[in-house]
């Protein structure tokens, strides 16, 4: 039995969700955020906050960090690495960290 949060979203559902997510794009079956922060310390601080949110939601992003640039990719492993509602919820929580 599949959890409804782990059911892959179709392209229309993803497009609708992206309307409310200003900092995310959809590419290669993943939600993608690529941001440039002021410096490494700011990037690292942001990533600590992302980690806390990810742990709270029990859903963890793929993280890449080079100096002040942070790239996050969201997909759901138990949904064949496709985007689910879990990814949308985490994307919103991460975006809220920057507002």
N, C-alpha and C positions, 0 to 999 in steps of 0.2 A: 504494500500500500504506500503510495507517494503522498508526502506531506504537501498541502496546497501551497505552502511557502516555497517548496522545492520543485514546483511544476514550472517548466520553462515557459517564458512569456513569448507570445507571437510578436511579429514585427510591429503590428499596430499598437499593441500594449506597450511595447518598448518606446515607440515614438511618442505616445501619449505621456508616458512617465518622463521622458526627456524634456517635454514642454515645461515641466516644473523644476528641472535640474539645469541650471544655467552653466555649470562648469564641467559638465560631463558630455561625452560623445559615445557613440556606439560603433565599434569596429571589431571585426573578427570574433563575433559572439561574446564580446566583453564590453562592459562599461569602462570608459577610460577618462581619467582626469590627469592633465599634465599642467603643472603650475610652477611658476618661478617665484620664489620668496626672496626676502631681502638679503639673507646670508645663510650660512650653514646652520648657525644656532637657531634661527627662526624655522628652518626646514626641519631640524631635529625636534624642536619643541612641537611643531605641528604633527610630526609622525608619532610622538609619544601620545598625543591626544587621540590620534586616529587609532592607535593600538588599544587605548582604553575603551573607546567606542566599539571597536571590533570585538574585543573580549566580552563587553557587556551584551552585545547582540549575538555572540557566539558565531560570528561570520567574519572571515579574515581576508583582507585584500592581498593581492600581489603588489609588493612595494619595491620601487626603484628610486634611489636617491643619489644624485651626484651634486655635491656642493649645495647650491640653493635651489636646484630643480628636483621636484618630486613628481613621480608618475605612479598613479594607482590604477590597478586593473581589478575589476570585480566580475566574478563568474561563480557559479555554484557547482561544486564538484559532484555532489550527489544528484545533479540534474544534467549529467553528461557535459559538464563545463559550459552550460548555457546560462543566460541571464534569467533570474527568477525574481520574485518579490523580495527575497532576502537581499539581493543586490540593490534594489531600489531603496529599501529602507536604510541600508548602510550608506548608500550614496547621499541620501538626504541628511543623515546624521553627520557625515563628513563635511558636506557643504555648509551645514550650520556652524561647524567649528570655525569657518572662515568669515562668518558674518558678524 
